[in-house]
Amino acid sequence: MRERLAALRGPATAPRPLDARALAALAANPGCRRRALLDAAGVDKGAVAGVLGAPAPFGQSRFAFSRGHAFEARVKADGCTELLRLLGAEGRAHVPDLAAAGPEGRAARTRLALAEAPAGSWTLLDHPLLALEVAGSTAYLEPDAVAVAPDGSWTVVEIKSFPILDGGADPQKVGAAARQSAVYVLALDAVTPGRTRSAALLVCPRNFSNQPTAEWVDVRRQLAVTRRQLARLTRIEEIADALPEGTTFDLARDADGSATRPSGDLAEAVDSVPAAYSPECLSTCELAFHCRSRARTCGDVAALGRSLRGELGELTSVEAVLAAAGGAAGDPADPAVAALRRAAALRAEALERAAEHGADGGAAR
């Protein structure tokens, strides 16, 4: 399967790592085979979107990236003294060397360090590497830190550069951090079930300073959702087997690294994999603008939102919705069809009254 994924990505193209943020987004939309396959193959979706002419205007700025690294360095300075304080630990911690060759080696070294953590004292794993099987493919995940307490329990530590203001942080950003942490907890449970705490330690700057502070984030709900959604993902080989012969997402770069593959040819390859677009994808997937364009072109009601798509039931296209509302199609016993026809009747009645009111006003003048 590894050779098959390499062919889809392009044999000369290095795979893009599948991180916890991507897995959390994938778990939020498990029906999207397109994202599942391209992420498993390590395809650079941002580069693909650029060739397709639909780049996603989001991502971390260089300034924010540098600020995050500087803040993390402060949290982990002097043998992780600040981090130990936030964990409620005293003294110093054992910080094992996790260096090894390749992701498989680093993941094995992490498992060994977790197993060898001495009882009765603190151990801090700085950027460990965890392996998680997702839809038949191995994802390697790198949390900021994992703390092993004297009682043997494991805690996921997430270090973010957004502030905690007056004891609270942006709920949307905290939610995203919780979903990422849940993926790490899931990967740690694959090493040894039951050892990882269901609350992650979120470390952020206090107010507008660079002084670290922390809050505990309960990830039990996110963990349950992520575990359930990832288990529903169609296995990658099943998706790959359904592709036309010779399908590849290789950008065919030239000597200076520029993509030379025609956009139409690449679009045909991308569109051969079914997608499950929703407006929420715009903030989590690099291909969202391409998928939105395709959804709008074919009149897919999913482009209007998941809640509306769910309420419309078997009516999956805008054309079908309009036909049902106008009485030209649809089963009158279907609650969605009945609601559409009632809405259409109310609209027609409102327009008729507005027209009559306008005519009366003109006559009076």
N, C-alpha and C positions, 0 to 999 in steps of 0.2 A: 504493500500500500504506500510505503514511503516513496518508492520510485514513481508511482502513479501521481502522487501529489507534487513531486518535483517536476514532472512533465507538465502538469497544469500550471505551475508557477513559472516554469522556464528553467531548464537545467543549469543555466549560468547565473541564475538569480538567487541570491541568499534569501532564506525564508525570513519573513517578518515575524517576530515572536508574538505569541498569543498571550496577552497579559490579563490580569484580573479585571481591568476596566472593560476590555473587549468581551470577556466571558460574562460579566454582569449584564452588559448590553445584549448579548446573545440570549441569555437566560430570560431577559425581559421580552424577547420576541422569538420564541423557539420555533415558530413556523417559517422563519426565513431561511430557506435552503441556500439561497445565494450567499448570505453572510456566513453561514456555517461552513460551506465548502471553501470559500475564499480565505477565511480565517484559518481553517485547518491546513490549507495548502501554503500558508504564509505569504499570500499575495499582498502587495502594498496597495490597498484599496484607494489611498489618496492619490498615488501615481496613476492608477487606472482611471479614477474620476477626472484627473487632469487631462488625460488623453481623450476622454469622452466629451470634454468641454463642459463638465459640470462639477467643478471643484467645490469642496465643502469649506466655507469660510469660518472654520473653527479650529481650535487647537491651542495649546499652551504657548504663550509668547516666549521669546528668548529671555526677556527680563524676568517673567514669572518663573521660568525654569531655573535661572541662576539664583533667584531669591529663595526658591524651594531648596536647592542644594545647599546654600549658605545656612539656612535655618536648620536643616537636618544635620549639618556638620556641627552646629552649636549644640544641638540636643545630644549628639553622640561624643562630644569632646571629653577629654580627660577620662577615658575609660567608661564613657556613658554615665557619668556622675548625675547629670540632670535627668536622664531617663530613669535611672534607678530611684531618684527622689520622687519622680512622678508615679512610679510603680509602688511607692511606699516601702522600698527596700532600704536596708542599712548596709554600710560598708561598700565593698567593691564586688564586681561580678566577674565570673570567668567568661571570656570572649574567645571562643575557639576560632581557629583559622579554617575558613570554608573554601579555600581556593582548591580548584581541581580542573582537570582538562575537560572541556565540553560540558553541555548541560546535563548529560547523563551522569558525568563524574561529580558535578556540583550537587546534583540532587542526591546522589548516593552519600556524598560527604555530609550533607545536611541531615539525612536520616541517621547516620552514624553519630553525629554530634548530639542529636536529640536523645539517642539511646544511651550515650555515654555521659550525659549531664549528671554531675555528682549530686546526690541527695543531700538535703540540708543546707544548700547554698544556691545563690542565684547564678544562672547562666543566660547570657544574651547572645543570640545569633544575629549578627549584622548582615542584612541582605542575604538570607538563606534562599535556596532555590527548591521549590516544591513541584512535584510532578502530579498531574491530574489527568485521568483518562476522560475525554469528552467525545462522545459520539464516535468511538473507535480510534480517536487520534489523541496523542499525548500533548498536553499543554504544560509549559514550564512557567511557573509563577514566582515572582520575587517580591515578597513583602518587605517593608522597610526594616522590620525587626520582629523576632519572636523571642519572648522571654520565658524562661523555664524557672518557675518558682521553687523555693525549698521543698514544698509539698509535692513536687513533680508535675503540677499543672502547667499548661502552655497558654500563653497569652499573645494574641496578634497585636502588634503595635503599628498604627498608621500615623505617619508624620505629614502634616499638611501645612501649607504656608498661608491659608486664609485665617483670619483672626477669630478668636473667641472674645466677643464684646460683652462686658458686664455679665459674664457667666453663661452666655449663649452664643451660638454661631448660626450662620445661614442654614436653615433647615434643608434646603435643596442640596447644598454642598455636604452637609452631614449625612444626608440620605445616600448620596453617591459614595461617600467614604464607607458607610455601613454595608452597602452592596459589595464593594470591593473586599472589605474585611470578611464578609460571609464566604466569598470564594476562597480566601486563604484558609478559613476555618474548615471548609469542606476538603481542601487539599491536605490539611493536617490530620483530619479524621481518617483520610485514606492511609496515613502512615500508622497511626494507632488510634482507634476509635475511643471517644470518651475522655481524652486527655486535655482537649482544648476548651478553654472557657468560652461561654456563649456571649461574653461581653468583650469588645475590643477596646484598647486604649487609644483614643484619638488625641494626638499631641499637636497643638497649634500655638501661634504667638498670642500672648495676652494683650488684648485691646490693640493699640497701634504700636506697641513696642516689639522688640525681638526676644522678649523674655518668654520661655516656654511655659505653657500651662496645659492641662489635660482634662478630659472628661471621658467617663466610661460610656460606651455606646452598646446597648443591647442589640445583638444581631440575630436573635433567634427567629424572628419573622422573616428576615431577609435570607437566612440560611435555609429555612423550610421552603421558601419560594424558589430559591436557586437550585436546591437539590431536586425539587419536583420538575422544574422546567428543563434543566439539563438532561434529566432522565428521559424526557419526551423527545429529545432531538433525534431526528432520523440519522441513522449511522452514515458516516461519510462515504463509505464504499457504495451504499445504495444510491446516494445522490450522484456520485461519479459514474456509476454504471448506466445511469439514465441519460448521460450526455451524448451528443452526437460524436461519432468517431473523429478523433483528431482535435477535439476542443482543447484550447490552451489560452491562458491569460497572459502569456509572455508578451512583454512590451517591445521585444526585439530592439534593444538599445544599440546605438552605434558606438564608435570608439570613444567619443567624449561623454558618453552616458545618456545622451538624449534618446527618447523613445522614437522609433521609426515605424511602428506598426500603424496602419491606417485606422482611424477612429471607427469607421463603419465596420471593419472586420472585427475589431475588439468588442464593439457594442453587440454584434451578433453572438459572440462567445458569451458575454456577460448575460445577455437576455435569454440564453439557452438554459439558464438555471433559474427556477421559479423564485420569486421574491415575495415577501409579505410586508409591503410598505405601510407605514402609518406616520402621521406627522411627528410622533415622538422620535422617529429615526433621525430627524434633522439635527438633533443635538448629540447623537451617539455614533453615527455611521458616515464614513466618508463618501459612500455611494448614494446617500439619501437623495440628493438633488437629481441624480440620474433616474433613480427609481420613482421619484415623485413625478418627473416629466413623463415617464412611461405610463404611470398610473392615470395621470390626467388625460393622456392621449387616448387611452382605451376606455376612459369613462369609469374607472374603478371607484366605487364609493368608499373604499378603504382610504383613499386620499383625503377624505373629509373627516377621518377620525375613527378610532376603534369603537367608541360608544355608539356612534351613528351606524357604523357597519353592523354591530351586533343587533341593534333595534330593527334593521331592515331585513334580517333573516335571509331568505333565498334571493332577495333582490340585490344582486351584486354589481350592477352597472347603473350609471345615471340614466341611460336610455330606458332600462327596465323600470326604474323608479318613476320616471315621467309618464311612461305608458300606463303603469298601474294607477298613478294619481289621476290620469285623464280618463280612466275607465276602459282603455283599449286593451288591457292585459291584466293578468293577476286574478287570484281567487278572492272574491269578496269576503270569504270567511277567514282569510288570513288577517290577523290583527294589524300587521304592518300595512297591508293594502287598504284596510278599512280606515286606518289613521291617516294615510296619505290622501285618500279620497275626501275625508272630512276636512283636512287642511286645505285641499284644493277648492272645496266648496266655500269654505270660509273666506279664502282669498278672493274668489270670484265675487262673493257677496260684498266684501269690503271695497273692491275696485268699482263695483256697480254703484254703491252708495257715494263713493268719492266722485264718480262721474256725474251723478245726479246733483250732488251738492255744488259742483263746479258749474253745471248748466244753470241751476237756480240762481247762483251768484251772478252769472253773466247776464241773465234776464233782468235781474233787479237793477243792475247798473244801466 
